[in-house]
Structure formats: structure tokens, C-alpha cells
Amino acid sequence: MTVLSLVLTACSQAAPPPPPTRPPAGGYLQLKPVGGFLTLPDDGGAATLVHQSPWEPRPDNIPANHAVPPTDFRPDGYPGMTNGPQVFSRISGNYAGTTDEVLQWSAAKWGLPDDVMRGIAVVESQWYQNHKDTVGKPTQGQGYGGFGTCGGSPPGAPYGPDGPASFGITGVPWCSLNDPNAPGYGGWPWTENSTAYAADTAGAIIRACYEGWEPQWGPTYHAGDLWGCVGRWMTGTWNTPQAQAQVTMVQQAIQQRPWNNW
């Protein structure tokens, strides 16, 4: 047998790619405790914790799933967060993969349960990053929200004062994350264009809140309240009926796991 035929035989016997696998109940990753910020993995370390699968329930996301911001794209973030520079400087969006792999990566990077990120993404966007209708208009609840709030879309966006104010798979609100005294628009346009950047941003704020670094929420706020921080992310309020209603929706999504039917 010639060398060429040996090579061809080896190639023909190569193992097939793994079948598409949905995440198991309970997910892959657990919550890191308060005080764990300094032990969080960097971008590359988080990537090694991702359970890879070719399963892609949202093919529309593929371009955004592989869009990575420039390495120097680091908005200042909003003032008032304790250790804010350390938190905001870690937000990079430096990952590419399937939609579920991106959600896993953001959870791993910020020490959060991956099922929590999946549930947030269900409620915020049905796992769409930037879905538009047939004429190119942003679709409410599929990567776009808060139409007309914040004075509309950020300057430079093509959507105007009645356009979306939150973007991406995790519903990143540009105005509440923006420092009005610094350049930038709360992470936009990458919160719209990059799935990893949107998920990374949500993970960052939830972790900072969980660490107890958001004293602006007043005397009832405290470290270690993961669900309180999920509600804070989704509503910009602390422990209000609106926030609690959103948390209930996330918890129901985690229990019902609608992504298994997509």
C-alpha cells in the first residue's frame, strides 16, 4: 500500500464530528462565591471551560457570534460602581462560537451559572442577538428592546429617537451603562453587533452587583444576592415588583428550558 493510499484510508476512517448536543439540566457551571473576583478566568481560561457542540438554535446569530470588537474597545462604564475600572476593563467580547457556547463563555468568565445566562437570554431576546424583519427594522424582543426610552437609540445608530435603547442577546441598555462625561455609548455598537460582547457585558454587571459593588441601590442592597442582581440587570432597579417579575420569568425559563425545542 502506498503512502498516499494510507493517508486516504486514514482520512476515510476519521471520527465523525460530534452530534449536536443540548446542555443538560442544571448546566455545566456553578456560581463562584462572593470574593471570587480575583480568581475569575481570563478570556482564554473561560474558553477552556466551554462544552463545545455544533448545536445552533439561532442560525441568524452566526455573523454576530463571530464578531469580536477591537482589542482597544473598552468603554469607561458608568460612575459609582466600586472597583468599576477593574470590572469594565475586563469586558472584551473576545470569543467566537455557537450561541450556547457564547453564553457558557460569559458565565465562565464571570463565575456565574450558565443556566442563569441562558434564562436571561430567553427573557431578553429569545436568544436572538440582532434579528431584523424583512425590511431591516429591529425586531422587538429579539435582540432589541426599550424602543423610545433613553431618548431612543444612541447617536450614530440608524434607528432614531423611537428606536431601540437596549441591544443584544442579554438586552444591554446603552444609556444606563454610559458615562455621560466620557466618550462612547454604553458599549454600542458592539452590544448590537457581537453576541459575545453583549453577553460579556451582562455577566460583568451581574458579577459586580453580586460582589456588593453597587452601593447606589441603597440600604436594602447587599452582596451575595444573585437573583436580586439578575433583576437589577434586567430592570435597572433593586428588589422592586418589576424586578421580581423578571426574575420569575428567568427562573421559569430555566425550569422549562425552551431552548430544547428550538
C-alpha positions in Angstrom: 0.0 0.0 0.0 1.4 3.4 -1.0 1.8 6.3 1.4 -0.9 8.2 -0.4 -3.4 5.3 0.0 -2.5 5.0 3.7 -3.3 8.7 4.1 -6.6 8.4 2.2 -7.6 5.4 4.2 -6.8 7.2 7.5 -8.9 10.2 6.4 -11.8 8.0 5.4 -11.7 6.4 8.8 -11.5 9.7 10.7 -14.1 10.0 13.5 -17.2 11.9 12.5 -17.9 15.3 14.2 -19.8 15.1 17.5 -23.5 15.2 17.2 -25.3 18.4 18.2 -25.8 18.3 22.0 -28.0 20.5 24.0 -26.9 21.5 27.5 -28.0 19.2 30.4 -30.5 20.2 33.1 -28.5 22.2 35.6 -26.0 23.3 33.1 -22.2 22.9 33.3 -21.1 25.8 35.6 -21.7 26.7 39.2 -21.8 30.1 40.9 -18.5 31.3 42.3 -18.9 32.8 45.8 -18.6 36.4 46.8 -15.0 37.4 46.9 -14.1 35.3 43.9 -13.5 38.1 41.5 -9.7 37.8 41.6 -9.9 34.1 40.8 -12.1 34.6 37.7 -10.6 33.2 34.5 -9.5 35.5 31.7 -10.9 35.2 28.2 -8.8 32.2 27.2 -9.3 30.4 30.5 -13.1 30.9 30.2 -12.9 29.4 26.7 -11.4 26.2 28.0 -14.4 25.7 30.3 -16.9 25.8 27.4 -18.6 22.5 26.5 -18.5 22.6 22.7 -21.2 21.4 20.4 -22.3 22.2 16.9 -25.8 22.7 18.0 -27.0 26.2 16.9 -30.7 27.0 17.5 -30.3 30.5 16.2 -28.5 30.4 12.8 -29.3 34.1 12.4 -26.8 34.8 15.1 -23.8 33.3 13.3 -22.3 36.5 12.0 -22.6 38.2 15.4 -21.4 35.1 17.1 -18.1 35.5 15.3 -17.8 39.3 15.5 -15.2 40.3 18.0 -14.6 44.0 19.0 -11.2 45.6 18.5 -8.9 44.9 21.5 -8.8 48.6 22.4 -12.6 48.9 22.6 -13.1 49.5 26.4 -15.9 52.0 27.3 -15.4 53.6 30.7 -18.8 52.4 32.0 -21.0 54.3 34.4 -19.7 56.1 37.5 -20.5 54.9 41.1 -19.5 51.2 40.9 -16.9 50.2 43.4 -13.9 48.7 41.5 -15.6 49.9 38.3 -12.3 50.2 36.3 -11.4 46.6 37.1 -14.8 45.3 36.0 -15.2 47.4 32.9 -11.7 46.8 31.7 -12.4 43.0 31.6 -15.3 43.3 29.1 -13.9 42.3 25.8 -16.3 40.1 23.8 -13.2 38.2 22.8 -14.9 34.9 21.9 -16.5 33.2 18.9 -18.7 30.1 18.9 -22.3 28.9 18.8 -24.9 30.9 20.6 -24.9 28.5 23.6 -21.1 28.4 23.7 -21.1 32.2 23.9 -23.5 32.1 26.8 -21.3 29.5 28.5 -18.2 31.5 27.9 -19.7 34.7 29.5 -20.9 32.6 32.5 -17.5 31.0 33.0 -15.7 34.3 32.7 -17.8 35.9 35.4 -18.3 33.0 37.7 -22.0 32.6 37.1 -24.2 29.6 36.4 -24.6 29.1 32.7 -28.3 28.3 33.1 -28.8 31.8 34.5 -27.3 33.3 31.4 -29.5 31.1 29.2 -32.6 32.1 31.2 -31.8 35.8 30.9 -31.3 35.4 27.2 -34.7 33.7 26.8 -36.5 36.6 28.5 -34.5 39.4 26.9 -34.2 38.2 23.4 -35.4 34.6 22.8 -31.6 34.0 22.2 -31.5 36.4 19.2 -28.6 38.8 19.0 -29.8 41.3 16.4 -32.8 40.0 14.5 -34.4 42.3 12.0 -37.6 42.0 9.9 -37.7 41.6 6.1 -37.3 45.3 5.6 -34.4 45.6 8.0 -36.2 47.0 11.0 -35.1 45.8 14.5 -37.5 43.2 16.0 -38.8 43.9 19.5 -37.8 41.2 21.9 -35.3 39.6 19.5 -32.1 41.4 20.3 -33.8 44.9 20.5 -35.8 46.5 23.3 -36.7 49.7 25.1 -37.9 51.4 22.0 -38.2 55.1 22.6 -36.6 55.0 26.0 -33.3 56.7 26.8 -34.3 59.3 24.2 -34.1 56.5 21.6 -31.1 54.8 20.1 -27.6 56.1 20.7 -26.2 58.8 18.5 -24.8 57.3 15.4 -27.3 54.4 15.3 -29.7 54.5 12.3 -32.8 54.0 14.3 -33.6 57.4 15.7 -35.5 58.7 18.8 -38.1 56.0 18.6 -35.6 53.2 18.0 -34.3 50.6 20.4 -32.3 51.5 23.5 -31.2 48.0 24.5 -29.3 45.6 22.3 -28.2 42.1 22.0 -28.9 38.7 23.4 -28.9 39.9 27.0 -30.6 43.3 26.4 -27.8 45.7 27.1 -29.2 49.2 27.8 -26.9 51.8 26.3 -27.9 54.8 28.4 -27.7 53.3 31.8 -24.3 51.8 31.1 -22.9 55.0 29.7 -20.8 57.6 31.4 -22.1 60.9 30.1 -18.8 62.6 30.8 -16.8 60.0 28.7 -16.8 59.1 25.0 -18.9 56.1 23.9 -22.4 54.9 24.1 -22.6 52.2 26.7 -20.8 49.6 24.6 -22.8 50.2 21.4 -22.3 49.3 18.5 -20.7 46.1 19.8 -23.6 45.3 22.1 -25.6 45.1 18.9 -23.0 43.5 16.6 -21.3 41.0 18.8 -23.1 38.3 20.8 -20.0 37.7 23.0 -19.8 41.4 23.8 -23.4 41.6 24.8 -23.2 38.5 27.0 -19.8 39.6 28.5 -21.4 43.0 29.5 -24.3 41.4 31.3 -22.0 38.9 33.1 -19.8 41.8 34.2 -22.6 43.8 35.8 -24.2 40.9 37.4 -20.9 39.8 39.0 -20.1 43.3 40.2 -23.6 43.5 41.7 -23.2 40.1 43.3 -19.8 41.1 44.8 -21.6 44.0 46.6 -20.0 46.8 44.5 -23.1 48.7 43.6 -23.9 50.8 46.7 -26.2 53.1 44.8 -29.0 50.7 45.3 -29.4 51.8 48.9 -29.7 50.2 52.3 -31.5 47.0 51.2 -28.8 46.1 48.7 -26.2 43.6 49.8 -23.6 41.3 48.4 -24.5 37.7 47.6 -28.0 38.1 46.2 -27.7 36.6 42.7 -31.4 36.8 41.9 -31.5 40.4 43.1 -28.7 41.1 40.7 -30.5 39.4 37.9 -33.5 41.6 38.5 -31.2 44.7 38.8 -29.7 43.8 35.4 -33.0 43.4 33.7 -34.8 46.4 35.1 -32.3 48.8 36.4 -34.0 48.6 39.8 -33.3 46.8 43.1 -35.9 44.4 44.5 -38.9 46.1 43.0 -42.1 44.3 41.8 -40.9 44.8 38.3 -37.5 43.3 39.0 -39.1 40.3 40.9 -41.4 39.7 38.0 -38.5 39.5 35.6 -36.6 37.2 37.9 -39.6 34.9 38.0 -39.6 34.8 34.2 -35.9 33.8 34.1 -36.5 31.1 36.7 -39.4 29.7 34.7 -37.2 29.7 31.6 -34.5 27.8 33.4 -37.1 25.2 34.6 -38.9 24.9 31.3 -35.7 25.0 29.1 -37.4 26.2 25.9 -34.1 26.0 24.0 -34.5 22.2 23.9 -37.4 22.8 21.5 -35.6 25.2 19.2 
